[in-house]
Amino acid sequence: MFAPRTIDEIKDDIRSRVGKRAPFLHAEKDEAEQALANLDSIESEKWAAAWGGIDNWKEERLTFAEAFVREGWGCFVIDSPGTGECPMPASPDAHRVHSAALDYLVKRREVDPKRIAVVGASFGGYWANKMAHVEHERLRAAVNWGGGIHYFFQPEWQEKSRNAPSYLFDLIEARANLFGKKTFEELIAVMPALSLKTQGWLDRPCAPMLLVNGKEDKQVPLEDFYLLLEHGEPKAMRLFSGGHMGATPDIFKTVLTWLHSKLD
């Protein structure tokens, strides 16, 4: 279990990320220091106000989808359940949002229905993994980039990772919000139902799958990936340096290369 960090430790972590790692990869050092100087607590509204006043970010800020588009891929992006504008909170049947998107895509003239893959990052990796099983007949490939499977959803892991240092602060609050919940107790009451092992998917057919992550991940247990390798159809896996999601651009290159091998 990780101890909660002090405000000064969080600030030092941010300084180490500026210009190098998410979520401050595209921040400017001087402006980051300006925001940090005005903060004396981790109260969320104060943080939002401090960083909201910074508007001179570097221009080169590609979203996940834009990075794929730059490489010549066609992309259809949807918010995962519990995030953005998705109408559904995270729940065992929330994959219907993604299946509905797939229903739409296969009817588009410009889309080859035989060359569709799904890529999910972090919690999105979980949904990519589930879609690989639920929609194995319609997907050519799926990439789980740092998503949990079974152990992640158990109360023991949630307790162990609640102050994971790779997340600045309020990790449990962020996770609870995905489910429309507020407290740790509410969160651990609903999370276990999302386990793909509990739902019985792991030994069913699945689309070709690639698993990638940082080998020092403290937010999502690597044991989930090993569990996947022990069940169902063979899968490809590559671990990289760094924590959650990894800390090297080689991961994205690996994902691209693997997708080309499945879709070209």
N, C-alpha and C positions, 0 to 999 in steps of 0.2 A: 504494500500500500504506500502511496506517495503522500507526503505531508503538504498541506496548502502552502503556497508561496507568498512571500511578503510583497508589498507593492514595489519595493526596490528591486527584488529579484525578477519580477515581471517586467519592469522597465529595462533591466539589463538584458533580458531575453529578447525584448523588442529591438534593442540596439544591435544585437547580434544578427537579427533577421533583416534589418533594413538593407534593401538592395540585393539580398541574397536568398531569402526564403520567405515562403508564404506565412502569414498574409500581408507581409510588408515588402514583397519582392520589388514592387514598383514605387515604393516611397522614397522621398528625398531625405537625406540625413538631417539637414538643417530644419526642415519642417517637422520631422518626427520629434526632434528635440524640443521644438516649440510646443508641440502638443503635450509631450511628456512633462514639461516644466509646469503645466497647468493642472496636473493631476496629483491628488494626494490620497486617493482611495480607488477601489475597483467598482464603485457604484456605477451601474450601467449607463444611466442618463448622463453622468459627467463624462464618461468615455465617449459616448456618442457625440456629445457637444464638442469635445476637444478635437476629435478626428474629423468631425463633420466640417470644421472650419478650414481644413486643408484641401485645397482644390487644385494645386499646381503639381499634379502627379506626372510622372513620365508618360509620354504619349504612347509608347509601345506597351500596351496592356492587352494581351490577347486572352479572351476567354477560352475555356476548354474546347468549345465547338469551333471557335475561330482558328485555333491552332490546327485542327483537322482540316478545315476549309482551306487554309493556306497550303496544306499539303496536297490539295486537289480532291478532297473527299466531299461528297454531299452529306450534309448532316441535318438531322431533325432533332431538336432539343426540347425536352419537357422537364418540368420540375418534378423531382421525386416526391412521393407522398410525405406530407408534413413540412414541405419547404415551398418557398416562393408562392406562386399562384395556384399550386395544385389543390383541387377542391377536397382531397381526401387526406386525413391524417394517416400516419403509419399504422397498418393493421395487417393481419394475415392475408386478407383478400385484396389489398390495395394494388396488387400487380395488375388489376383490371384496367388501371389507368394506362399502363404501358401496352397491354394487349389492344386496347382501343386505338392507341397511336399506331400500332402495327397494322390494325385493320385499315386505317386511313392510308398508310404508306403503300400498302400493296395495291391500292387502287389508283395510285398516281401514275400517269403516263411516263413521266421521266424517271421512275424508279423501277429497277429490275428486281422483282420480288424474289428472285433466286440469289440475290447478292446483298442481303441485309444482315448487318451485325449490330450488336448492342455493346456499348462501353459505359461502365459506371464507375465513378470514383468515390471513395470513402463509403458513406451509407448507400450511395448509388451503386456501388459494387455489389451490395447485397441484392438489390433489385435486378441487376444484370445477371447475377447468379441464378436467381429464381426464374427469370425469363428464359434462361438457357434450358431450364427443365420444363417449364410450363409450355413454352413455344418452341420446343426443340425441332419440330417439323418445319417451322417457318424461318428459323434463324440459321445462318451459315456459320456464325461465330459469336462468341461472347467474351468480354474481358471484365474480370473482377479486379479492380485496382484498389485494394485495401479495404474491402467490405467484409463484415462479419457474417458468420454462418450459423453457429450454434452456441459455442462457449461465450461469445460476445454478449449474448442476450440473457445470460444467467446472472442472478443477483450477486454471485461471488465475484464475477469479473467487473460488474458495475461498481461494486464497492472498492475493488482493488485499483481501478483506473480512474476513479472520480476526480483525482487531482493530477492526472497525467501531465508531466511538465511540457509535453509537446503542444498542449492546448493552453492558451494564455490563462483563462479562468472561466468559471461558470460552465464547465463542460456538462455537468449533470443537468443544469437548467436548459442548455441547448438541446441535449438529447430528449429531455422530457417534453420540450416544445414540439418535437416531431410527432408526438403521440397526443398532443392536446392536453398534456399534463403539466404540473408545476413542481411537485416535490419528488425526492428520491424514492419515497415509499410508493407513490403513485406509479413512478416509472418502472420499478422492479416488479410491480404487480401485472403489468401489461407486456413487458418485453419478451418474456420466455415464449410466448405464443408465436413469435416470429421465427423461431428456430426452424431451419429447413430440415434438420434431423427429426425434430418433434413432428413436423408436418408430413414426414415420410417421403421427401423428395430425393434424398441423396442416392438412392439405389435405382432411381428411375432413369430412363434415357435422357440425355442432354445434348445440346449443341456443342461442337468443339469449343473448348474453354481455355483461356489463358489467365493465370493468377499472377499478379505482380504486387509488390509492396516493399517497404523498407524493413530490413531485418531487425531493426531495433524498435519496432512499433510498440508503443505503450498504451495506445488507445484501442487497438483491435488485436486480439491474441493470434499469433501465428499458428497456434494449435488448430484454429478453424481451417486454415489452408491444408494442414496435414490431414485433418479429418476428411476433407474433400478428396484428397488423393487416395484415401483408403476405401472409398465407396464409389460405386457407379463406374462410368466409363473413364478411361485414362484422360488425364488433363495435363497441360503444360504449366510449369511454374518457374518463375525467376524472381529471386530476392536481390535487393540492392542495398547499398549503404544508406544509413539514415533511419529516421523514425517513421511515423505514419505517412504513407504515400511515397516514402523515399525522398532522397535529397540529391538527385542527379537527373540531368536531362536525358540520360541514356534510357530511362524508363519509357519515355514517350517514343523514342526511336525503336525500342524493342516492341512496343505495342503496335506501331506502324508496320514494322517488318512482319510481325506475326499475322496481322490482319491482311496484308498483301498476300501472304502465303495461303490464306483461306478464301479470299474473295477474287483474286485475279484469275 
